[in-house]
């Protein structure tokens, strides 16, 4: 039987399993900390943090191969520590590609037919809140896949684990494949060394040892491009000094056969302990992986009675979306923000490749989905947004890296209540209440327009709807009524009756203004009001936010619901369209015009549908159920076909489009499932529902 030994090394308690040839005892996944995890970005080069010369996309793929990043790192199936001290990841080359694949490739927004789009084919599979077991599959190369490469990770304990790559030849001929396991530092002052077992990474306060089978070739270098240049020249070469190490394994695969590369890693205060731990752990790799895989297979089960496969993978994908996000505002893209934010956290990104940067209203929705995993994980997202590390002294909550000067829709009071009710509790509300109040006051100070009680929002997330500067917007105004409603509820719960009364009075004031000025009696719908006093006659989500906010008077409700339920207007087979099908602007999927993004001109978005369903439940539960089923079925069908959770969905075909790993806010499908098909209270739920497919994950 395995024995756990505890030693005091350099003043630090080190846990070490004394391994025997028979059995390996592992602590449960939830006893591990979250220091190590799959927090490495997939595309550090695609964000304004790394902007070059004022161009947000200036750090392109080819530049990223050879030029060090300023703020973070990226990699394939990458692991890092929460402080970013160490980075581990994989690279692949088939001997033919122009470059060794050390990071994923796709179009930037300036070159893609519909904005940014990943071209490499990868799917996320299992992940757990402690990254105790992770699985990720890359079909390589992207243009004509010859290999399925499965990358697995498993933590043996808090400071050691196994990394394995299994390559399968999916072609009809013998095919060579080069796999490289990388261990490196963001900080070039740190040093990597070659050892007889593999690599040794000497960090600022600890050491990570990597042990594996003898490599075909290996190197240590201080040049970011060295793996690419040297491997394409025949082999890795060079013993450093440097901060980037690579272990290269040349595989020769038979058709339908597979080969594996397995390594162990261990972190300890000193090199001797780290090397011994990694060396001892390596022979037990199969046991560690099998045990953690079985453990992960039981996670999130029994929570719902239908669509359990979709529910579980939505939450696992959300965990994969966590990334180490570092930035103090300094960028050549928007230099005025230097020093105004202070991010150095593991946070959930909207999409790990296409949107590897924080977007605040995405975070509001992501926090609600994350609360199904752990309410504190959801709470942490909002704690950051509403702290002085992101929120500005005047109450402004920057929308996103691309648009720091404007606000996203203010969904955070709603989100905070959802997270609190999921288990974070009223003490969490007490923490974020002051920040919510400051943001609310900021909206009144900056975004209020005439007539009194109406608001404009600028960007508001729905970025390609026709908007004029300074116009009174139906959605901006209704979002503020939504904000006031939930702030009043929070104030009541925290014993602040004066503030609650103020927010309720504000809500009535906003509702009266929206209904007096933004309602078109002839059309029976809410529209934005241009600065010349005329309506912008586009029926879109903007005119449905008053329904979400609960400010549609009873005598107008039937007119709004009639359009919402009309297949010729908003109700598609896949959910509520973002723009009416009768509009001349309607684009149900990708735009027919190159370079134009159709995202809010017709496709279905899960987060807005989630809010619409909640608003409908008390007034038209049958319509709410219809929309819920349509959205869940659409996301489920797309995921089962592609293995991906997309950003939004074609309103006519249900095809997933946009970002392809948007288990940021698309993960709200898990909330829709949990609310529509909850597990019975007297025991765990099943995994299927009559009439719905419920196979295993792709």
RODO-120306 format. One record per residue (C-alpha): x negated, y, z; residue in one letter. Coordinates in pm, whole numbers. Each point is the difference from the previous one (the first is absolute). Example, Ala and Ser with C-alpha at 12.3 -4.5 7.8 and 13.67 -1.06 7.14 Angstrom:
! RODO-120306
       x       y       z  kollum
   -1230    -450     780       a
    -137     344     -66       s
END
This chain:
! RODO-120306
       x       y       z  kollum
       0       0       0       x
    -120     352     -74       x
    -115     205     298       x
      13     377      28       x
    -312     155     146       x
     -26     361     115       x
    -338     170      15       x
    -107     351      95       x
    -221     131    -281       x
    -130     357      16       x
     276      89     241       x
     273    -135    -234       x
     210    -308      66       x
     -41    -239    -294       x
     245    -283     -52       x
    -146    -304    -168       x
     153    -334     -87       x
    -229    -293      75       x
      92    -217    -296       x
       2    -375      -8       x
      36    -224    -307       x
     357     -95      81       x
     240     283      80       x
       1     377      -3       x
     220     192     242       x
     113     338    -127       x
     173     269     200       x
     345      94    -139       x
      10     261    -275       x
     167     256     227       x
    -279     -16     257       x
    -245     145    -252       x
     -66     373     -22       x
      26     203    -319       x
    -362     111     -28       x
     -50    -211    -315       x
     252     -15    -281       x
      79      41    -368       x
     -31     377      32       x
    -229      67    -295       x
     156     214    -271       x
      48    -149    -344       x
     -67     328    -180       x
    -192     266     184       x
     -79     162    -334       x
     364      82     -73       x
      72     270     256       x
     -58     372      58       x
    -235     -73     293       x
    -259    -102    -256       x
      83     280    -246       x
    -283     121    -222       x
     -26     355    -126       x
     355      89      94       x
     139    -292    -203       x
     206    -237     215       x
     -86    -290    -233       x
    -361     109     -43       x
    -130    -306     184       x
     101    -248    -270       x
     -73    -372     -21       x
    -331      30    -183       x
    -125     264     240       x
     112    -213     295       x
    -226    -285    -112       x
    -316     200      61       x
      76     310     212       x
      49     -31     378       x
     334     104     141       x
      34     284     248       x
     275    -136     225       x
      66    -371     -31       x
     -69    -326    -179       x
     194    -238    -224       x
     -26    -365     -86       x
     179    -318     -99       x
     179    -185     282       x
    -212     228     217       x
     -40      -5     376       x
    -132     275     222       x
       0     108     361       x
     235     270     125       x
    -296     237      38       x
    -125     -81    -350       x
    -343    -107     122       x
      -8    -321    -206       x
     150    -103    -334       x
      41    -348    -146       x
     139     -89    -341       x
     -28    -201    -320       x
    -102      56    -361       x
      41    -214    -312       x
    -145     -20    -350       x
      78    -241    -283       x
    -320      73    -190       x
     191     194    -266       x
     160     304     159       x
    -168     335     -54       x
     -33      50     376       x
     -10    -224     303       x
     335      30     177       x
     -86     141     343       x
     319     208      17       x
     330     -18    -185       x
      54     185    -324       x
     292     185    -157       x
     104     326    -159       x
     -33     332     175       x
     297     236     -12       x
    -154     192    -287       x
     -56    -304    -220       x
     281    -241      81       x
     315     -12    -212       x
     219      57     307       x
    -243     144     251       x
    -227    -223     203       x
      24    -374     -58       x
    -212    -291     115       x
    -115    -238    -274       x
    -167    -265     215       x
     243    -268     104       x
      12     -76     369       x
     268     -99     246       x
      13      29     377       x
     115    -297     204       x
     -26     -71     373       x
    -122     250     253       x
      62      34     372       x
      -6     295     243       x
    -352     -99     110       x
    -119    -118    -344       x
     -39    -344     158       x
      67    -153    -343       x
       8     178    -336       x
      39    -119    -359       x
     -34     195    -325       x
      -7    -135    -357       x
    -180     162    -294       x
      64    -115    -356       x
    -327      69    -176       x
     -85     153    -241       x
     302     227     -39       x
      28      -1    -379       x
       4    -377     -39       x
     -14    -179     335       x
    -223    -305      11       x
     -14     -37     377       x
     226      21     300       x
    -220     110     287       x
     154     -37     345       x
    -166     201     275       x
      75    -114     354       x
    -106     148     330       x
      48    -139     349       x
    -112     134     336       x
    -138    -262     238       x
       5     247     288       x
     -30     374      57       x
    -347      25    -150       x
     -44    -281    -254       x
     174    -163    -291       x
      -3    -182    -332       x
      14     140    -354       x
      70    -237    -289       x
      41      41    -376       x
     153    -286    -198       x
     -28      34    -376       x
     220    -211    -229       x
     -65     -33    -374       x
     339      57    -162       x
    -132     -35    -354       x
     -77    -300    -219       x
    -379      17      -7       x
    -292      -2     241       x
     -45     356     120       x
    -275     173     200       x
      87     240     280       x
    -223     212     219       x
     134      80     346       x
    -171     250     230       x
      67      47     368       x
     -92     352     109       x
     -85     136     341       x
     -74     371      16       x
      19     332     181       x
     161     328     -99       x
    -285     169     185       x
    -323     -37    -202       x
    -205      43     319       x
     114    -346     116       x
    -201    -301    -112       x
      82    -341    -148       x
    -256    -281      18       x
     -35    -334    -174       x
     -15    -302     233       x
     -35    -372     -57       x
     374     -38      69       x
     113     297    -211       x
      13     365     108       x
     -38     207     314       x
     168     340      26       x
    -153     215     273       x
     271     247      95       x
      -9     301     232       x
     101    -193     313       x
      25    -366    -106       x
    -120    -252    -256       x
     196    -211    -250       x
    -153    -323    -126       x
     125    -178    -313       x
     -79    -369     -48       x
      76    -208    -307       x
    -134    -262    -239       x
    -326      81    -182       x
      83     259    -267       x
    -101     -17    -363       x
    -158     341      49       x
      22     280     255       x
    -106     357      57       x
      -6     298     229       x
       3     344    -160       x
      73     364      66       x
     147      48    -351       x
     376     -30     -38       x
     -37    -124    -359       x
    -265    -263      76       x
     232    -304      15       x
     157      91    -332       x
    -328      77    -177       x
    -198    -293     136       x
     264    -270     -34       x
      65      94    -361       x
    -376     -21     -49       x
      -2    -359     126       x
     -22      -6     379       x
       8     210     313       x
    -346     106     103       x
    -164     209     270       x
     -46     -23     375       x
      64     362      83       x
     -17     204     200       x
     359     103     -50       x
     353      11     133       x
     167    -230    -258       x
     -53    -376       1       x
     128    -263    -239       x
       4    -381      -5       x
      53    -135    -351       x
     146    -342     -82       x
       9    -125    -361       x
     280    -249     -54       x
      61    -226    -298       x
     367     -97      -3       x
     165    -286    -184       x
     353      55    -139       x
     263     -19     276       x
    -277     -50     256       x
     -96     230     282       x
    -306      88     204       x
     -34     185     326       x
    -245     235     164       x
      34      16     379       x
    -178     232     239       x
      16      77     370       x
     -50     341     160       x
     -55      99     360       x
     -45     329     182       x
    -205      27     320       x
    -207     256     186       x
    -323    -160    -120       x
    -123    -184    -309       x
     -83    -329     170       x
     351     -43     142       x
     167     102    -327       x
    -211    -238    -210       x
      55    -292     236       x
     375      59       8       x
      33      20    -380       x
    -222    -305     -51       x
     198    -205     255       x
     335     105    -139       x
     -67     -82    -367       x
      43    -382      31       x
     342      58     157       x
     130     214    -287       x
     263    -253    -111       x
     136     -28     354       x
      17     375      50       x
     171      62    -333       x
     248    -285      40       x
      93      99     354       x
      46     369     -82       x
     188     -81    -322       x
     248    -217     190       x
      37     266     266       x
      67     272    -261       x
     258    -219    -170       x
     215      21     313       x
     -14     378      19       x
     325     196     -56       x
     204    -319     -35       x
     350     -34     139       x
      69     374     -11       x
     250      -5    -286       x
     246    -247    -151       x
     -69      80    -366       x
    -290     116    -214       x
    -248    -108     266       x
    -277     -35    -258       x
      48     361    -114       x
      33     125     357       x
    -324    -165     110       x
    -203     112    -300       x
     127     358      21       x
    -139      18     353       x
    -324    -176     -92       x
     -41     242    -291       x
      52     293     234       x
    -287    -133     211       x
    -216     -26    -311       x
      81     367     -68       x
    -182     108     315       x
    -318     186     -87       x
    -273     189     179       x
      86     361     -82       x
    -275     255      64       x
      14     366     -98       x
     -46     343     159       x
     165     187    -287       x
    -324      72    -185       x
      34     -44    -375       x
     -84     190    -314       x
     361     -53    -110       x
     147     219     277       x
    -292     156     193       x
     224     220     216       x
      96    -309     202       x
    -352     -62     128       x
      12     -72     371       x
     378      24      27       x
      66    -371      41       x
    -193    -263     190       x
      78    -352    -119       x
    -200    -302     105       x
     263    -266      51       x
     130    -327    -136       x
     332     110    -153       x
     250    -152    -242       x
     -53     138    -350       x
     283      28    -256       x
    -188    -238    -233       x
    -346    -141      55       x
    -119      66    -356       x
     217     264    -165       x
      72     220     304       x
    -296     -53     237       x
      81     322     184       x
     249     113     260       x
     339     129    -112       x
     206     116     293       x
     354     -97     -98       x
    -125    -339    -117       x
    -145     -34     349       x
     339      79     153       x
     161    -291    -183       x
    -300    -230      44       x
      15      53     376       x
     355    -134       6       x
     -96    -312    -196       x
    -314     -49     210       x
     214      -7     314       x
     129    -340    -110       x
    -359    -119      48       x
     -73     198     315       x
     177     316     114       x
    -333     141     117       x
    -143     -41    -350       x
     288     210    -129       x
     -41     249     282       x
    -371      42     -71       x
      73     121    -354       x
     224     279     130       x
    -231      81     291       x
    -270      84    -252       x
     224     209    -228       x
     136     205     289       x
    -332      48     176       x
    -232     297     -41       x
    -219    -224    -213       x
     250      36    -289       x
     280     240      98       x
    -106     363     -17       x
      28     252     288       x
     299     169    -168       x
     188    -331     -13       x
     -71     -77    -367       x
     -36    -371     -79       x
    -204     -22    -323       x
     179    -208    -261       x
    -294    -190    -152       x
    -360      46    -109       x
     114     127    -340       x
     248     249     148       x
    -126     102     343       x
     162     345      -2       x
     361    -119     -26       x
     234    -220     200       x
     137    -340     -89       x
     363     -72      99       x
      21      23     380       x
     102    -357      83       x
    -208     -28     316       x
     264      54     269       x
     206    -277    -161       x
    -310    -217     -26       x
     -95      65     364       x
     345    -103     119       x
     -11    -319    -206       x
    -345     -86     134       x
     103      80     358       x
     310    -217     -28       x
    -208    -283    -146       x
    -196     -13     325       x
    -236     299      24       x
     242     157     249       x
      80     348     123       x
    -353      64     126       x
    -111     -11    -362       x
     274     252     -85       x
    -132     223     277       x
    -346     -11    -161       x
     113     109    -346       x
     287     233     100       x
    -216     317      17       x
    -143     -65    -346       x
     346     -59    -143       x
     123     325     152       x
    -294     193    -147       x
      62    -145    -345       x
     370      81      22       x
     -76     363      91       x
    -255      17    -283       x
     268     -98    -250       x
     224     281     121       x
    -288     247     -18       x
    -135     -98    -342       x
     263    -187    -203       x
     328     175      89       x
     159     186    -293       x
     321     188     -67       x
     289     -57      40       x
     -64     -44     371       x
     -32    -363     111       x
    -150    -128    -326       x
    -354    -114     -71       x
    -249     -56    -275       x
    -270    -258      23       x
    -229      34    -297       x
    -151    -341     -69       x
     233    -206     224       x
    -142    -325    -133       x
     242     -13    -294       x
    -260     158    -219       x
     142     -18    -352       x
     357     116      61       x
      63     344    -155       x
     -65     247     279       x
     -46     374       5       x
    -211     186     253       x
     202     136     290       x
     330    -160    -102       x
     238    -132     265       x
     -28    -376     -22       x
     272    -244      95       x
    -250    -255     125       x
    -225     247     189       x
     305     148     172       x
     152    -338      80       x
    -334    -134     124       x
       1     283     252       x
     351     -95     116       x
    -129    -359      28       x
    -299     129     200       x
     222     208     232       x
     235    -293      63       x
    -279    -232     113       x
    -186     267     196       x
     322      60     194       x
      19    -371      81       x
    -362      -2     116       x
      56     310     211       x
     298    -167     169       x
    -202    -310      77       x
    -285     202     145       x
     224     217     219       x
     -24     325    -198       x
     366     107     -36       x
     -72     359    -104       x
    -210    -115    -295       x
     259    -265     -92       x
     270     266     -12       x
    -217     221    -220       x
     -73    -281    -248       x
     368     -95     -22       x
      95     362     -64       x
    -268      21    -269       x
     134    -315    -162       x
     348     148     -19       x
    -142     323    -143       x
    -192    -192    -269       x
     297    -224     -80       x
     225     303     -44       x
    -252     166    -234       x
     -49    -316    -209       x
     373     -50     -38       x
      65     367     -77       x
    -281      57    -249       x
    -126    -329    -144       x
     327    -183     -68       x
     140      15    -353       x
     376     -47      35       x
      43     -62    -373       x
    -255    -284     -10       x
      56    -122     355       x
    -372     -13      79       x
    -283     186     174       x
    -257     182    -213       x
    -309     213      51       x
      69     373     -32       x
    -230     200    -225       x
    -120     343     108       x
     247     161    -244       x
     291    -162     186       x
      73    -274    -256       x
      -9    -374      59       x
    -274    -227    -138       x
     245    -258    -137       x
    -210    -313      48       x
     168    -274     200       x
    -277    -162     196       x
    -104    -124     341       x
     -15     368      95       x
     379      18       0       x
      33    -324     198       x
    -212     112     296       x
     301     186     149       x
     161    -345      24       x
    -313    -136     169       x
      10     293     245       x
     367     -58      79       x
     115     350     -97       x
     248     -85    -275       x
     350     105     119       x
     268    -272      -5       x
     190     173    -281       x
    -308     -16    -227       x
    -120    -345      93       x
     210    -185    -259       x
    -142     212    -284       x
    -360     -71     107       x
      67    -372      54       x
     171     -27    -338       x
    -316     116    -176       x
    -221    -211     223       x
     205    -313     -77       x
      36      71    -373       x
    -222    -228    -217       x
      -4     276    -261       x
    -144     241     258       x
    -207    -114     299       x
      77    -365      74       x
    -225    -228    -202       x
     -23    -380      34       x
    -320      62     196       x
      98     276     241       x
      73     371      -9       x
    -166     181    -288       x
    -205     310      79       x
     170     194    -281       x
     345     -60    -145       x
       7    -211    -316       x
     213     275    -155       x
    -279     257      31       x
    -196     100    -309       x
    -311     -44     217       x
      77    -363      88       x
    -295    -238     -35       x
      78    -333     170       x
    -356    -134      -9       x
    -330     115    -138       x
      25     320    -199       x
      20     -28    -376       x
    -243     291     -23       x
    -366     -77      61       x
    -143     173     302       x
     340      84     148       x
      97    -177     318       x
     370     -88      23       x
      -9     -79     370       x
     292     217     128       x
     185      26    -332       x
     189    -327      32       x
    -185    -292     161       x
     109    -156     330       x
    -197      82     314       x
      29    -220     309       x
     -39     269     273       x
     280     226    -129       x
     221    -305     -55       x
     -73    -103     360       x
     127     337     127       x
     303      -4    -232       x
      97    -347     123       x
     -22     116     362       x
     220     302     -80       x
     257    -217    -178       x
      40    -263     270       x
     249     202     211       x
     199     133    -300       x
     -16    -273    -268       x
    -159    -318     138       x
      86    -200    -311       x
    -193     241    -223       x
    -286      -3     251       x
     -14    -381     -20       x
      10       7    -380       x
    -293     240     -20       x
    -197    -187     266       x
      36    -330    -186       x
     -90     160    -334       x
    -317     162     137       x
    -115    -308     191       x
      67    -230    -297       x
    -192     235    -230       x
    -306      23     224       x
      12    -376      63       x
      25     -91    -368       x
    -283     234     -95       x
    -225    -129     279       x
      67    -365     -83       x
     -82      70    -365       x
    -311     212      55       x
    -120     -50     357       x
      16     377      47       x
     214     262     173       x
      37     291    -239       x
      42     370      65       x
     342      27    -168       x
     222    -202    -233       x
     150      35    -346       x
     367      79      56       x
     113    -210    -297       x
    -235    -301       4       x
    -119     -12     361       x
    -362     -15    -115       x
    -243     121     263       x
    -197     302    -120       x
    -239     264     133       x
    -254    -102     262       x
     -11    -377      32       x
     -90     -43     366       x
     250     249     142       x
      68    -199     311       x
     -15     341     152       x
     359     119     -13       x
     125    -285    -223       x
     -65    -214     309       x
     330     147     124       x
     151    -293    -188       x
     -86    -193     319       x
     221     238     201       x
     282     -41    -251       x
     -28    -377      36       x
     -18      12     380       x
     306     226      15       x
     200    -197    -257       x
     -98    -356      87       x
    -116       5     363       x
     -94    -314     188       x
     271    -129     233       x
     -42     120     356       x
      15    -353     136       x
    -302    -130    -189       x
    -235      40    -294       x
     149      57    -342       x
     -43    -216    -304       x
    -200      79    -311       x
     260      -1    -273       x
     349     122     -84       x
     268    -147    -224       x
     -47     109    -354       x
    -342     159      53       x
    -334    -150    -106       x
    -240     -50     285       x
    -316    -159    -128       x
    -352      44     119       x
    -203     310     -72       x
    -153      22    -347       x
END
